[in-house]
Amino acid sequence: MSFVTHVIAPGPYGGAESVVRVLCAGSVATGRAVSAALLLPNGSQSSLAAAMRECGVPVDEIRCGRRAYRAEARELRRVLRARGTTVVHTHVYRADVVGWMATKRTQVRCVATLHGYTGGSLVNRAYQWLDHRLLGRFDAVVCVSEQLRQRLLRTGATGNRLHVVRNGFAGRASVSREEARRLLGLPLDRPAVGWVGRLSHEKGADLFVEAMMRCPRSDAIGVIVGDGPQRRDLQARVGPGAAIRLVGSRPDIGQLMPAFDVLAISSRAEGTPMVLLEAMSARVPIASFAVGGIPELLPADAAWFAAPGDTAGLAASIAAALDFPTEAERRADTCVRLLEAEFGVERWLRDLDRIYASLA
């Protein structure tokens, strides 16, 4: 059996962080040999480290200063030797760089997961371009959707190193609708449309705001959960009188999903968003742009879809989910059955085990 160390430079909250937490916790629960290495700023505390330790996951915290890639790689190499790691599995740009540097000219195999693309600024696009070139040197790359695999192929990546493995979901106990609304500060007598993610260009929180402003259901409240570089601009755009609330980052948002009557996904680019699986688990109806890997996951009769970037279409989808509660309940039931049949953690772990074994 492979000993796998997952490597990530975690933010406060995000899809990749959720993936690492669920993968590591699921591995420990099923007797697989696993650890996590977190690349952290000096003096910081990591909620991800605390959450994984609660699940019994061995965690190493690596602090070498801002952009100290070589020092991080040296420290990670020391951790890998001490753990007896045979496979390093990296997540997102910085971890890709450090993981590849740490395993270069060693017997440790290096696997990366491509979660999606951030796009946006020139700097982010440069990081993405460099990451593409680096991923071509990895022993294997896990793409969370076929759309991402095709995009990597167009950059010249070797096809036999690319593997499509959709994310899985372990499920989490949710609180009641009333308790979830109390914790988020929402009234009980108005429909609430949730949006969850990092407040950055690729996630499209600005498009969600536009859709809510065009939504024919004037009684609906938009609830934006998350933080990031666009927060100030969004707050200024929403203004004090709008029926849209920015509630900040909530690491417990999976448990608070019942607060929402609809979950909206307005991303410009996407892979397999964990928040989608959390909404499916909580039986929350979904209105989404048909972007990235989402249409691969959900059939047309399981959610309401709009064309990417079509905020009028997304507004109409949100309104339809609110206006037809019986149909919304039917589609939510379809999502639950799909989640149970195709997105279990054990299936996810077995798919990754086969990749790890092929590298031995």
C-alpha positions as CSV (number, residue, x, y, z in Angstrom):
1,M,0.0,0.0,0.0
2,S,1.2,3.5,-0.8
3,F,1.9,6.0,1.9
4,V,0.4,9.2,0.5
5,T,1.2,12.8,1.7
6,H,-1.2,15.4,0.6
7,V,0.4,18.9,0.2
8,I,-1.5,22.2,0.1
9,A,-1.0,25.9,1.0
10,P,-4.4,26.4,2.5
11,G,-6.5,29.5,2.5
12,P,-9.2,30.2,5.2
13,Y,-11.8,28.2,3.3
14,G,-12.1,26.8,-0.2
15,G,-12.9,23.8,-2.3
16,A,-9.4,22.4,-2.5
17,E,-9.1,22.7,1.3
18,S,-12.4,20.7,1.6
19,V,-11.0,18.1,-0.8
20,V,-7.8,17.5,1.2
21,R,-9.8,17.3,4.4
22,V,-12.3,14.8,3.1
23,L,-9.6,12.7,1.4
24,C,-7.4,12.5,4.4
25,A,-10.2,11.9,6.9
26,G,-11.6,9.2,4.6
27,S,-8.2,7.5,4.2
28,V,-7.7,7.4,7.9
29,A,-11.2,6.0,8.5
30,T,-10.6,3.2,6.0
31,G,-7.1,2.3,7.2
32,R,-5.2,3.8,4.4
33,A,-1.7,5.2,5.1
34,V,-1.9,9.0,4.7
35,S,-0.6,12.3,6.1
36,A,-0.9,16.0,5.2
37,A,1.7,18.7,4.8
38,L,0.5,22.3,5.0
39,L,2.5,25.2,3.7
40,L,1.7,28.1,6.0
41,P,2.7,31.7,6.7
42,N,4.9,32.3,9.7
43,G,2.9,32.8,12.9
44,S,-0.4,31.6,11.5
45,Q,-3.0,29.1,12.8
46,S,-4.7,26.7,10.4
47,S,-8.3,25.7,10.8
48,L,-7.6,22.9,8.3
49,A,-4.8,21.5,10.4
50,A,-7.1,21.5,13.5
51,A,-10.0,19.9,11.6
52,M,-7.8,17.1,10.2
53,R,-6.1,16.4,13.6
54,E,-9.6,15.9,15.0
55,C,-10.1,13.1,12.5
56,G,-6.8,11.5,13.4
57,V,-4.9,12.7,10.3
58,P,-1.1,13.2,10.9
59,V,-0.3,16.8,10.0
60,D,3.0,18.5,9.4
61,E,3.0,22.3,9.3
62,I,5.8,23.9,7.2
63,R,6.6,27.5,7.8
64,C,9.5,29.0,5.8
65,G,8.4,32.5,5.0
66,R,6.8,34.2,2.0
67,R,7.6,32.5,-1.4
68,A,10.5,30.6,0.1
69,Y,9.9,27.7,-2.3
70,R,13.4,26.1,-2.0
71,A,13.3,26.2,1.8
72,E,9.8,24.7,1.8
73,A,10.9,22.0,-0.6
74,R,13.8,21.1,1.6
75,E,11.6,20.9,4.7
76,L,9.0,18.9,2.8
77,R,11.6,16.5,1.6
78,R,12.7,16.0,5.3
79,V,9.0,15.4,6.2
80,L,8.6,12.8,3.4
81,R,11.6,10.9,4.6
82,A,10.4,10.9,8.2
83,R,6.9,9.7,7.2
84,G,8.1,7.1,4.7
85,T,6.0,8.7,2.0
86,T,5.9,6.9,-1.4
87,V,3.4,9.2,-3.2
88,V,3.1,13.0,-2.8
89,H,-0.3,14.4,-3.9
90,T,-0.3,18.2,-4.4
91,H,-3.2,20.6,-4.6
92,V,-3.1,24.1,-6.3
93,Y,-0.2,26.1,-7.7
94,R,2.2,26.7,-4.8
95,A,1.9,23.1,-3.5
96,D,2.5,21.9,-7.1
97,V,5.8,23.8,-7.3
98,V,7.0,22.8,-3.8
99,G,5.9,19.2,-4.1
100,W,7.6,18.7,-7.5
101,M,10.9,20.3,-6.2
102,A,10.8,18.1,-3.1
103,T,10.4,14.9,-5.1
104,K,12.7,15.7,-8.0
105,R,15.5,13.1,-8.2
106,T,13.9,10.9,-5.5
107,Q,12.0,7.7,-5.6
108,V,8.8,9.4,-4.4
109,R,6.1,9.7,-7.1
110,C,4.4,13.0,-7.6
111,V,0.7,13.4,-8.4
112,A,-1.3,16.6,-8.7
113,T,-5.0,17.4,-8.7
114,L,-6.2,20.0,-11.1
115,H,-9.1,21.5,-9.3
116,G,-9.9,24.2,-11.8
117,Y,-8.7,27.6,-13.1
118,T,-8.6,30.9,-11.4
119,G,-8.1,33.1,-14.5
120,G,-8.7,36.8,-13.6
121,S,-5.6,38.9,-13.3
122,L,-2.5,38.8,-15.4
123,V,-0.5,37.4,-12.5
124,N,-3.0,34.6,-12.0
125,R,-2.9,33.8,-15.7
126,A,0.9,33.7,-15.6
127,Y,0.8,31.3,-12.6
128,Q,-1.7,29.1,-14.5
129,W,0.5,29.0,-17.6
130,L,3.6,28.0,-15.5
131,D,1.5,25.4,-13.6
132,H,0.5,23.8,-17.0
133,R,4.1,23.4,-17.9
134,L,5.0,22.0,-14.5
135,L,2.1,19.5,-14.5
136,G,3.5,18.0,-17.7
137,R,6.5,16.7,-15.5
138,F,4.3,15.0,-12.9
139,D,3.9,11.3,-12.8
140,A,0.1,11.7,-12.9
141,V,-2.5,14.5,-12.9
142,V,-6.0,14.0,-11.5
143,C,-8.5,16.2,-13.4
144,V,-11.8,16.6,-11.5
145,S,-13.8,16.8,-14.8
146,E,-13.4,15.8,-18.4
147,Q,-13.6,19.4,-19.4
148,L,-10.4,20.1,-17.4
149,R,-8.7,17.1,-19.0
150,Q,-9.5,18.3,-22.5
151,R,-8.1,21.7,-21.6
152,L,-4.9,20.3,-20.3
153,L,-4.6,18.1,-23.5
154,R,-4.8,21.3,-25.6
155,T,-1.7,22.6,-23.7
156,G,0.3,19.6,-24.9
157,A,0.0,17.4,-21.8
158,T,0.6,13.6,-22.2
159,G,-2.8,11.9,-22.3
160,N,-1.8,8.7,-20.5
161,R,-0.8,10.8,-17.4
162,L,-4.2,12.5,-17.1
163,H,-6.9,10.8,-15.1
164,V,-10.5,12.0,-14.6
165,V,-11.6,11.4,-11.0
166,R,-14.6,13.3,-9.8
167,N,-14.6,14.5,-6.2
168,G,-16.5,12.5,-3.6
169,F,-18.4,13.6,-0.5
170,A,-18.6,12.1,2.9
171,G,-21.7,13.9,4.1
172,R,-21.9,16.1,7.2
173,A,-24.7,16.4,9.7
174,S,-26.7,19.6,9.1
175,V,-28.5,21.8,11.6
176,S,-32.2,22.7,11.2
177,R,-33.3,25.4,8.9
178,E,-34.3,27.6,11.8
179,E,-30.9,27.1,13.6
180,A,-29.0,27.7,10.3
181,R,-30.8,30.9,9.7
182,R,-30.2,32.1,13.2
183,L,-26.5,31.5,12.9
184,L,-26.4,33.4,9.6
185,G,-28.6,36.2,10.9
186,L,-31.4,35.6,8.3
187,P,-35.1,36.0,8.8
188,L,-37.4,32.9,8.7
189,D,-40.1,34.5,6.6
190,R,-38.2,35.3,3.4
191,P,-36.7,33.0,0.8
192,A,-32.9,32.9,0.9
193,V,-30.6,32.3,-2.1
194,G,-27.2,31.2,-1.1
195,W,-23.8,31.7,-2.8
196,V,-20.7,30.2,-1.4
197,G,-17.0,30.6,-2.5
198,R,-14.0,32.7,-2.7
199,L,-14.7,36.3,-3.6
200,S,-12.5,36.4,-6.7
201,H,-13.1,36.9,-10.4
202,E,-13.4,33.3,-11.5
203,K,-16.1,32.5,-8.9
204,G,-18.4,35.2,-10.2
205,A,-19.9,36.6,-7.0
206,D,-20.4,39.8,-9.0
207,L,-22.5,37.9,-11.5
208,F,-24.6,36.5,-8.7
209,V,-25.2,40.0,-7.4
210,E,-26.3,41.1,-10.9
211,A,-28.6,38.0,-11.2
212,M,-30.2,38.8,-7.8
213,M,-30.8,42.4,-8.8
214,R,-32.6,41.1,-11.9
215,C,-34.5,38.3,-10.1
216,P,-38.3,38.8,-10.4
217,R,-38.7,37.5,-6.8
218,S,-38.2,40.8,-5.0
219,D,-38.8,39.1,-1.6
220,A,-35.7,36.9,-1.9
221,I,-32.6,37.6,0.0
222,G,-29.2,36.9,-1.5
223,V,-26.6,35.5,0.9
224,I,-22.9,35.6,-0.1
225,V,-20.7,33.3,2.1
226,G,-17.0,33.7,1.6
227,D,-14.1,36.2,1.6
228,G,-11.5,37.3,-0.9
229,P,-10.1,40.2,-2.9
230,Q,-13.5,41.3,-4.4
231,R,-15.2,41.8,-1.0
232,R,-14.8,45.5,-0.8
233,D,-16.0,46.1,-4.4
234,L,-19.0,43.8,-3.8
235,Q,-19.9,45.5,-0.6
236,A,-19.8,48.9,-2.4
237,R,-21.9,47.6,-5.3
238,V,-24.5,46.0,-3.0
239,G,-24.9,49.1,-0.8
240,P,-26.8,49.3,2.5
241,G,-30.3,49.0,1.1
242,A,-30.0,45.9,-1.2
243,A,-31.5,42.6,-0.3
244,I,-28.0,40.9,-0.5
245,R,-25.9,40.2,2.5
246,L,-22.2,39.4,2.7
247,V,-21.8,37.3,5.8
248,G,-18.0,36.5,5.5
249,S,-16.3,33.2,5.5
250,R,-17.9,30.3,7.4
251,P,-15.9,27.0,7.6
252,D,-19.2,25.3,8.9
253,I,-21.2,26.3,5.8
254,G,-21.8,22.7,4.9
255,Q,-23.8,22.3,8.1
256,L,-25.6,25.5,7.4
257,M,-26.9,24.7,3.9
258,P,-30.5,24.2,5.1
259,A,-30.6,28.0,5.6
260,F,-31.0,28.3,1.8
261,D,-34.0,27.7,-0.4
262,V,-31.7,27.7,-3.4
263,L,-28.0,27.5,-3.9
264,A,-26.7,29.6,-6.9
265,I,-23.4,28.9,-8.7
266,S,-22.3,31.8,-10.9
267,S,-18.7,30.8,-11.6
268,R,-16.9,31.8,-14.7
269,A,-14.7,28.7,-14.5
270,E,-15.2,25.6,-12.4
271,G,-14.1,22.0,-11.9
272,T,-16.2,19.9,-9.5
273,P,-17.2,22.3,-6.7
274,M,-17.5,20.8,-3.3
275,V,-20.2,23.3,-2.4
276,L,-22.3,21.6,-5.1
277,L,-22.0,18.3,-3.4
278,E,-22.8,19.8,0.0
279,A,-26.0,21.4,-1.4
280,M,-26.9,18.0,-3.0
281,S,-26.4,16.3,0.4
282,A,-28.6,18.9,2.2
283,R,-31.3,18.6,-0.4
284,V,-31.0,22.3,-1.4
285,P,-32.2,23.0,-5.0
286,I,-29.5,24.3,-7.3
287,A,-29.5,27.0,-9.9
288,S,-26.2,27.2,-11.8
289,F,-24.4,28.3,-14.9
290,A,-23.7,25.3,-17.1
291,V,-19.9,25.8,-16.7
292,G,-16.9,23.6,-16.3
293,G,-17.6,20.1,-14.9
294,I,-21.0,20.9,-13.4
295,P,-23.1,19.7,-16.5
296,E,-21.0,16.5,-16.3
297,L,-22.2,15.9,-12.8
298,L,-25.8,16.8,-13.0
299,P,-28.4,15.9,-15.6
300,A,-30.7,18.6,-16.8
301,D,-33.6,17.5,-14.7
302,A,-31.6,17.6,-11.4
303,A,-31.0,21.4,-11.3
304,W,-31.8,24.6,-13.1
305,F,-29.2,25.7,-15.6
306,A,-28.4,28.9,-17.4
307,A,-25.7,29.6,-20.1
308,P,-22.4,30.7,-18.7
309,G,-22.4,34.4,-17.9
310,D,-26.1,34.8,-18.6
311,T,-27.3,36.6,-15.5
312,A,-30.8,37.1,-16.7
313,G,-31.0,33.3,-17.3
314,L,-29.6,32.7,-13.8
315,A,-32.2,35.1,-12.3
316,A,-35.0,33.2,-14.1
317,S,-33.5,29.9,-12.8
318,I,-33.5,31.1,-9.3
319,A,-37.1,32.4,-9.6
320,A,-38.2,29.0,-11.0
321,A,-36.7,27.1,-8.1
322,L,-38.5,29.4,-5.7
323,D,-41.8,29.5,-7.6
324,F,-42.2,25.7,-8.0
325,P,-41.4,24.1,-4.7
326,T,-42.8,20.7,-5.6
327,E,-40.5,20.6,-8.7
328,A,-37.6,21.9,-6.6
329,E,-38.2,19.1,-4.1
330,R,-38.2,16.5,-6.9
331,R,-35.0,17.8,-8.3
332,A,-33.4,17.8,-4.9
333,D,-34.4,14.2,-4.4
334,T,-32.8,13.3,-7.7
335,C,-29.5,15.0,-6.5
336,V,-29.6,13.0,-3.3
337,R,-29.9,9.7,-5.2
338,L,-27.1,10.7,-7.6
339,L,-24.9,11.7,-4.7
340,E,-25.4,8.3,-3.0
341,A,-24.8,6.3,-6.2
342,E,-21.8,8.1,-7.7
343,F,-20.1,10.4,-5.3
344,G,-19.2,8.3,-2.3
345,V,-15.8,8.7,-0.6
346,E,-14.9,5.0,-1.0
347,R,-15.3,5.2,-4.8
348,W,-13.2,8.3,-4.8
349,L,-10.4,6.7,-2.7
350,R,-10.4,3.5,-4.9
351,D,-10.0,5.6,-8.1
352,L,-7.0,7.3,-6.5
353,D,-5.6,4.0,-5.2
354,R,-5.5,2.7,-8.8
355,I,-3.6,5.7,-9.9
356,Y,-1.1,5.4,-7.1
357,A,-0.6,1.7,-7.7
358,S,0.0,2.2,-11.4
359,L,3.0,4.4,-10.5
360,A,4.7,1.8,-8.4
